[in-house]
Amino acid sequence: MTSRRSLASGRAPRLVAATLMAAVLTLLGCGPTVNVQPFSPAELARVQNESVEVERRGYRIEPGDTLQIKYPFHPEMDQETIVRPDGTVTATGVGPLPAAGMTSVEMANQLKAKTSSRLKNPEVVVTISKYGERGVYVGGEVGRPQMLVFRKGLTPLQAVMAAGGFLPTARLDSVILVRQNGGTEPLVTRKLDLGRVLHEGDPEQVALAPQDVIYVPRTGIANANVWVRQHVTDLFPFLRIPIPPTF
């Protein structure tokens, strides 16, 4: 029988997606103005290596993650193990242990405590060698808004292209990245100029992390066309003339 914990872990990505997307929509409001700052040079320096930055922020282990457990002074205890759907792992010389919801440091401390009776002053290092299949969420003015399976090195433009590419109504210079931060600011929201990447060949400076949201807003002209349709032509059928496409 499926445990409540397993069901909760299955619903978690959808809940995160809904929460983050609601935050984006609230931020953007109804108008064409996108009042979001781009990454500062200092922030870019911190996120160049995505996997290191995720763990530095206190990423919490989830079912499906692959953990690499190393004992620097007792290599016979080293192992690589996948976190089971119930959130546990079977640790060498210890047995089943909870892992989901912990940071890598917390997991290492737990292993230290569990092995201290048989190892003298054990040192343990836990890293995530592979993330489970969690999503990156792409929405807004793209061909197929959807959740993509995260893979290391995935960039914002690659995610947009995998979601069907930009619609003609997309505002490429103000693509929004929303990321869980885990600090005093729970969500970090920054603006990306993917127009320069797409049309001028500028390199992408940010790689995505699990559960990031990429939101492509509409251009101002596209918003104006939607307003005309919703408030004028839909109310007065005789005014329904074709609206020129936006390029």
C-alpha positions in Angstrom: 0.0 0.0 0.0 1.3 3.4 -0.9 2.4 5.4 2.2 1.2 8.9 2.9 4.8 10.1 2.7 5.2 8.7 -0.8 2.0 10.4 -1.9 3.1 13.6 -0.4 6.5 13.4 -2.1 4.7 12.8 -5.4 2.5 15.9 -4.9 5.4 18.1 -3.8 6.7 19.1 -7.3 3.2 20.1 -8.4 2.7 22.1 -5.3 6.0 23.8 -5.7 5.2 24.6 -9.3 1.9 26.1 -8.4 3.4 28.2 -5.6 6.3 29.5 -7.7 4.1 30.3 -10.7 1.7 32.2 -8.6 4.6 34.2 -7.2 5.7 35.1 -10.8 2.2 36.1 -11.9 1.7 38.2 -8.8 5.1 39.9 -9.4 4.3 40.6 -13.1 0.7 41.8 -12.5 -1.4 42.6 -15.6 0.8 45.2 -17.3 3.7 44.9 -19.7 6.2 46.4 -17.2 8.7 43.9 -15.8 10.1 45.4 -12.6 12.7 42.7 -11.9 16.4 43.3 -11.6 19.0 41.3 -13.6 21.7 39.3 -11.9 24.5 41.5 -10.5 28.1 40.6 -11.2 28.5 39.3 -7.7 25.4 37.1 -8.0 26.6 35.7 -11.3 29.9 34.7 -9.7 28.0 32.8 -7.1 25.9 30.8 -9.5 28.4 29.9 -12.2 28.7 26.4 -10.8 25.1 25.4 -10.3 25.5 22.2 -8.4 27.9 23.7 -5.9 25.6 26.7 -5.3 22.6 24.5 -4.8 24.3 22.6 -2.0 25.7 25.7 -0.5 22.2 27.1 -0.2 21.2 24.1 1.8 19.6 21.9 -0.8 17.5 19.2 0.9 17.7 15.6 -0.2 14.7 14.1 -2.0 13.6 10.6 -3.0 15.4 9.6 -6.2 18.7 11.5 -5.4 21.9 9.5 -5.6 24.1 10.1 -2.6 27.9 9.5 -2.6 29.0 8.8 1.0 32.7 8.9 1.7 34.7 8.1 4.9 38.1 9.7 4.2 39.9 7.5 6.8 37.7 4.4 6.3 37.3 3.9 2.6 35.9 0.4 3.1 32.7 2.3 4.3 32.3 4.3 1.1 29.2 3.8 -0.9 26.9 5.3 -3.5 23.2 4.8 -2.9 19.8 6.0 -4.2 17.3 7.5 -1.8 14.2 5.2 -1.9 10.7 6.5 -2.5 10.0 6.4 1.3 12.9 8.8 1.8 15.4 6.3 3.4 18.7 4.8 2.5 20.6 1.7 3.7 24.0 2.9 4.9 27.0 0.6 5.1 27.4 -0.8 8.6 24.4 1.1 9.9 21.3 0.0 8.1 18.2 2.0 7.1 18.3 5.7 7.8 16.1 8.6 7.0 17.6 10.9 4.3 14.8 12.9 2.6 14.5 16.4 3.9 18.1 16.6 5.2 20.9 18.7 3.8 24.1 16.9 2.9 25.7 18.2 6.1 22.9 17.0 8.3 23.1 13.5 6.6 26.8 13.4 7.2 26.3 14.3 10.9 23.7 11.6 11.3 26.2 9.0 9.9 28.9 10.3 12.2 26.7 9.7 15.2 25.6 6.3 14.0 29.2 5.1 13.3 31.0 6.7 16.3 30.6 3.6 18.4 32.6 1.5 16.0 34.8 4.1 14.3 37.2 6.4 16.1 36.3 10.0 15.4 34.7 9.2 12.1 34.7 11.8 9.3 31.9 11.6 6.7 31.3 13.6 3.5 28.0 13.3 1.8 27.5 14.7 -1.7 24.7 14.4 -4.3 26.2 12.8 -7.3 22.9 12.8 -9.3 19.6 14.5 -8.8 16.4 12.6 -9.0 13.9 13.4 -11.8 12.6 16.7 -10.6 11.4 19.5 -12.7 12.2 22.8 -14.2 9.0 24.7 -14.9 8.6 26.7 -18.1 5.6 28.9 -18.7 4.4 32.1 -20.3 4.8 32.9 -24.0 6.3 29.5 -25.0 4.9 26.9 -27.4 4.3 24.2 -24.8 4.3 25.4 -21.2 5.4 22.4 -19.1 7.6 20.8 -16.5 10.9 19.5 -17.9 13.0 16.9 -16.2 16.1 18.6 -14.7 19.5 17.7 -15.9 22.8 19.2 -14.8 23.9 22.0 -17.1 20.4 22.8 -18.5 20.3 26.5 -19.4 17.3 28.9 -19.6 17.3 29.1 -23.4 17.6 25.3 -23.7 14.6 24.9 -21.4 12.6 27.4 -23.4 13.4 25.6 -26.7 12.5 22.2 -25.1 9.1 23.8 -24.2 8.4 24.7 -27.8 10.4 27.9 -28.2 9.3 31.5 -28.0 5.9 32.6 -29.3 5.9 35.8 -31.5 4.4 37.6 -28.5 7.3 36.7 -26.2 9.4 39.4 -24.6 12.9 38.0 -24.9 14.8 40.7 -23.0 12.9 40.2 -19.7 12.6 36.4 -19.2 12.1 35.8 -15.5 14.0 33.2 -13.4 12.5 32.3 -10.0 14.6 30.1 -7.7 14.2 28.8 -4.2 16.8 30.4 -2.0 16.5 28.8 1.4 17.8 31.9 3.2 16.2 35.1 4.5 14.8 35.6 1.0 12.9 32.4 0.2 12.5 33.2 -3.5 15.0 34.9 -5.6 13.6 36.5 -8.8 15.9 37.8 -11.6 15.5 39.0 -15.1 17.4 37.4 -18.0 18.0 38.9 -21.5 17.6 35.8 -23.7 17.3 38.1 -26.7 21.0 38.8 -26.7 21.7 35.1 -26.3 19.4 34.1 -29.2 20.1 36.9 -31.6 23.7 38.1 -30.8 25.3 34.8 -29.6 26.0 36.0 -26.0 26.9 33.0 -23.8 24.4 32.1 -21.1 25.8 32.8 -17.7 23.3 30.9 -15.5 22.6 27.2 -15.4 19.2 26.1 -14.0 18.7 24.3 -10.7 16.0 21.8 -9.7 12.5 23.4 -9.3 13.5 26.6 -11.0 10.8 28.5 -12.8 11.3 30.2 -16.2 8.5 32.6 -17.1 8.5 34.3 -20.5 6.3 37.5 -20.3 4.3 39.1 -23.1 5.5 42.1 -25.0 3.7 45.4 -24.4 2.0 45.2 -27.8 0.8 41.7 -27.0 -0.7 42.8 -23.8 -2.4 45.7 -25.5 -3.9 43.3 -28.1 -5.2 41.0 -25.3 -6.7 44.0 -23.5 -8.5 45.0 -26.7 -9.8 41.5 -27.3 -11.0 41.1 -23.7 -12.5 44.5 -23.2 -13.7 45.6 -26.6 -14.0 43.0 -29.3 -15.4 40.2 -27.0 -18.1 42.7 -25.8 -18.9 44.1 -29.2 -18.9 41.3 -31.8 -19.3 43.7 -34.7 -15.9 45.1 -33.9 -14.2 41.7 -34.2 -11.7 42.5 -36.9 -8.4 40.7 -37.3 -5.6 42.0 -35.1 -2.2 42.1 -36.9 0.3 39.6 -35.6 3.1 40.9 -33.4 6.6 40.2 -34.5 
